[in-house]
């Protein structure tokens, strides 16, 4: 059995996530405490008792989802399941930072601080209301690229997330994304819907955020990960710290090549995937990409107990 560990991105956040892990495992609780210390605030209180709309703010959701994923990693380790025993780690957008932290490339504290900066920079890059994102269902990546090019005009509209064979997300100026929705419907998309996001992630409008991340990553030590990380930008594994730094900067403005990443791991022999942290979105994507990969989501003590039984 060749296993990949997968880490979710924004959208998976829910109030209360990770609380049962922290209650059941001291090592999981310690992750939340480390993140709180790194940020100089009680993010854990927001995660467990706060308002959903506050948690959903990009600068909160990003470190919160990482903390929940790393808490699950520590709980797994407490039960004898080591990330280092896997073939690859991979994460969707911000989840790539969780994957890197899980593989020891970053400290938890550095990851929390980087994701706070990343969230703030991505939110600040484009004024609220200027950008948008939309999910186009039922068209493949090449078809969506054509839709985006037609919709762009003199604005930005780009394919941002290649999630699975039937789900591609476009990002850019709001009017251009709205045009893409209508063009996609005319070209036979099953559904085309604007997403409830606060900024147009993973497109060229995010360049100011990429510049900010270049500065932030300059000051952080990156170690070679204990197992290879499948990078969003390349859809293949990387281990060199300097390459990881470069790709994390590019990732801010580049497409998340998730479909290709999963297909690449499958081609390397991966036949099992564990989604670590909040939600089950990646498990659904993996099943639609390659039904031969057995998927399970691990975000609670009950999920971990099932592994041990």
N, C-alpha and C positions, 0 to 999 in steps of 0.2 A: 504494500500500500504506500503510494507516494502522496504525501499530504502538503497542501498549501494552506497557509493561514492568511485570511482576508480581513481587512479592516474597513468599516463603513465610513461614508462621508456625510456631509451635511444633509439634513432632512430626517435622519434617524433619531434625533434627540427627542426625549420625552422626560417629563418631570418624574423623578423617582428612579431613573435608570442608575444601575450600579449600587443602589442602597442595600439590597439583599446580599450582594457580594461583600460589601464593606462590613456588614453585620456578621457575616459567616466566616470571613477570612481576615485576620489581622494584616496580612501582606497586601490585601486589596484596599483596606482602609488606609494603609500607609501611603498608597498612591495618591488618593484624594488629598491627604494631608500635605504631601509633597507639592502637589499642584497649587493648593491654597497658599502655601509658603512662597512658592515661586512667583505667584501673581500678587501677593500681598493683600489678598482678600479671600473671603470664604465662598469660593465658587461652588464648593460642595453643598452649601446651604441653598444656593440658587438651584442646583441640579435636583436636590431632593425635596425642597419645600417652596421653591419660587414660582413665578408666573411663567407659563409656557411662552408667552410672547417675548419676555426678557431673555429666557434661555435660547430662544430662536435667533436672537441678534447674533450676527456672524462672529463678532469678537468673543462672544460667550459660547456659542455652539461648538466652535472649533476646538478649544482646549477641553471643553466638557466631554465631547465625544471621545477624544484621545484618552482622557482620564478614565472613562468607563471601559474602554478597550484594554488599557494597560492594567486596570484592576482585574479584569477577567483573565488576562495573561498571568498575573501573579497568583490568582486563585487556581488556575490550571497547574502552574508550577508546584503549588502546595500539594496538589494531588498526584504529582509525579509526571505530568505532561509537559515536556519541554519544547519551546519554540525551536530550539536548535536541532531537534529531531526531525524537523520538516524539510521539504525540498526548497520552498520559496515562501516569502511573505510578499503581500501586495496590498495596496489600499487605494480606495477611490477618492481622488482629490486630497482633501485634508487627511484621509485615511493613510496616505503614503507616509505622512509623518508618524502616525501611530505604528505603522509597520516598521519604520526605521528605529523607533524607540524600542519596540518589542525585540528587535534584532540587535539591540545594543549600540546602534550607530550614534544615537543621541541619548543624553540623560533625560529622565522624565521632566526635570525642572527646565532644562533648555527647550525641550519640545513644547512645554506649556507656554513659555515666554514667546517662542517663535510663532506659535499659533495665535496668540493674542495679537501680536504685531501683524501677522498675516490677515487676520480677520478685520482689524481696524483699517489696514491699508487697502484691502479689497473693497471695503465699504466706502472709504474716502475717495477711491479712484474715480468714481462716476457719481454725480449728484443723484439723489433719490428721484426716481421718476424718469430719468433720462434713458436708462437701460432696461432691458428685460431679457427673459429666457423663456423658451417654449419647448415642450416635448412633442415630437412628431412621431406618431406610432404607425407602423405598417409600411414604412419606407426604409430601404437600406441606406448605408452611409453615403455611398456615391450619389444616390438620388437626393439625399438631404443636402449634400454639398452643392448640387446643382440648384436646388430650391434656394439655398442661402445666397448663392451668387446672383440669382435672378432678383431676389428680394432686396439686396443691399443697396443698389443704386449708388448714390454718393455717400451712403452711410455704411456702418459696419453691421454685417450679419454673417456669423460664422458657425460652423458645426463645432460644438463645444464638448459634448459628451457622447461618445459612441458606446452606449451602454450594453446593448445586445442586438441580435439581428433585426429586431423590429422596433427598437426605441433609440432614437437619436435626439439630442437636445441642441437647439440653436441658441446663440447668445449675441447680443449687440445692442444697437440703438432700438428704443421701444417701437418706433414706427416701422423700422425695417423688420423687426421680429414679428410684428403684427401682420405685415405683408407676407412674411414667410408662412405664417399660419394659414392664410387664405390660399396661397399658391400650393401649399402641401395638400390641402383639402381638394383642390382642383386636380391634383396629380394622383389622387387616389389614397391619400393617407387615411387610415382607419379613424384616427383621432389626431387633433392638433390643438394643444391647449397651452395657454400662458401659465407659467409656474409662479407660485407665491414666493418669489425671492426678492431680496432687497438690492441686488446689483447684478450686472451681466458678467458672470464669472467665465473664466477660460476663453476669453477672446482678446483681441488686440486692444480693446478699451481698458484692459487691466494693466497696461504697461507701467503706469505710475506705481502700482502695487508690486510689480516685478522688480522695479528699481529699488523699492524699499526693502524687499526681501533679499536682494543682493547685498545691501548694507548689513542687514541683520545677520545673514548667514556668514558673513565675513568674520564675525566675532565669536562664532561658535565652533567648538571642536567636534568634528565628525570622525568617528571610528569606523573601521571596516566592519560591516554587519556580520553577525555570526552565521547567517545564511543569506543567500542572494535576495535582493529586493527587485521585484519586477516593476520598473518605472513606468508611470503613466505616459510620459512623453515618448518613450522608445518601444513600449510593449515588449520588452525583454529584460533579462536580469542584469543588474549592475551591482558591483561591490566596491569599486574604487571611491574613496571619500571625495576627491576633487570632482569626479564625474557626478556623484550624487548631489553635490552643492550646485553645480551648473544646471542639472536637470530640474532641481527644485525651483530655481529661478525661472527657467523656461516654462515650467508647469503652470505658472500663474496665468499665462496668456495662451497656452497651447491646449489642444483637445485632450481630454481624458480618454485614452485608447483602451477602454476596459474590455470590450469584446475581443480585440486583438490580444490583449494581455492574457485573458483566460485561454484563448485558443493556443497561444504560445506555450503556456504552462502545460496544457493537455498534450501538446506535441512533444514536450520533454518527459512525458510519462505520468504527470499528475492525474490521479484518479479519485482523489478525495479532497474536499475543501471544508475548512472550519471558518465560519464567519464569527469574528471575535468582537463582542461589545453589544451595542444597541441595535435592535431591529433585525430584519431578515431580508432587506432589499437586495443585497448582493447575492444571497442564496438563490433568489428568484431569477436574477440575471444569469447566474452561472448555469442553472438548469436550462434556460432558453438558449444559451450559447453551446453547451455540450452536455447532453443528457447522460453521458458516460461518467461524468464526475459526480460522485456522491457528496451531497452538500448537507451541512447542518449548522445552525446558528447557536452560538454559545454565549449567553449573556447573563445567566442566573445560576445560583447554586444547584437548582434542579437539573439544568442542562448538563452541568459538570457531573452530577451524581449519575446521570444516565450513561455517561462515558465510562464510569468506573464499574458499573453493574455488569 
